[in-house]
Amino acid sequence: MSEVTERFVMHWGEMGSRWGVNRTVAQIHALLFIVGRPMHAEEIAAALGVARSNVSTSLKELQAWHLVRVVHLRSDRRDHFETSRDVWDLFRTVVHERKAREFDPTISALRACVSDPSFAAEDVDRQQRLKDTLALMESLGSWGDEMLRLQPDTMMKVLKLGARVQGLLRDGKFK
């Protein structure tokens, strides 16, 4: 690995652990992304200096997240693994998977709380906090789904508009 590639892969691994992802899982994904070609597990293990069994487990996790797929090369009977080279595709996949695993279950739990017959017996302030939390999360979920449907160039425009919209709202020019 070149120095720049190694620095990127190591940093991504550190960030992965901060995001709640195993360091090796994040490093493997970063390596596949930056190298931009299919690699077999032994090659990945050698490049990262980690055990082959760790690579195997990490690749299974990346496949469960839909971030890595198996490909076969004519000249080699081993499974090779690749990830998308499109950063927007990866972004969409990560956001979609995290929403499905973390956000959607929370919305379901809140809906269950609010629809429970015993909810009416809760303190009025508690009821309102749960209703407000549910409304916010449903709105954010819908907004997120809409954003994920945008084309990358449109998404970049929306992202760049963010600060300008905030300024317009603050200045009272947009109501």
C-alpha positions, 0 to 999 in steps of 0.5 A, a space after each residue: 500500500 502507498 503511504 496515502 492509501 495506508 493513511 486513508 485506510 488506517 484513519 477510516 478504521 479509527 473512524 469506524 470504531 467511533 461510528 460503532 463499526 469494528 475497526 477491521 470492518 471499516 479498514 477492509 471497506 476503505 481498502 476495497 474502496 480506495 484500491 478500486 478493484 476486486 481483492 481476495 481475502 488472503 490479499 486483504 489479510 496481507 495488505 492489512 496485516 490481520 488474521 484471515 479469520 478476521 477478514 472472513 468475519 469482517 467481509 460477512 459483516 460488510 456483505 450484511 450491510 450491502 457494502 461488499 459483494 462477491 465477484 469471480 474472476 476467470 483466472 482465479 477460483 477464489 471469491 473476490 470482494 469489491 465495493 462500489 466506487 461511487 461515493 454517493 452509492 456508498 453514502 446511500 447504502 450506509 444511510 439506508 442500512 443505518 435507518 433500517 437498523 436504528 431509526 425505523 425500529 425506534 419509530 416502531 417502538 414509539 408508535 407502539 408506545 403511543 398506540 398502547 391502551 395504557 398510554 392514556 394513563 401516562 402523565 400529559 407531559 410524558 404523552 406530549 414528549 413521546 408524541 413530539 418525539 414520534 412526530 420529529 422522527 417520522 418527519 426526519 425519516 420521510 425527509 431522509 427518504 426523499 433526500 436519498 432519492 435525489 440524484 447526486 448533483 441535486 443532492 450537492 445543490 441541496 447540501 450547499 443550499 443549507 447554509 443559505 436557507 438558514 440565513 434566509 430563515 434567520 433574516 426573516 426573508 423566507 417564511 
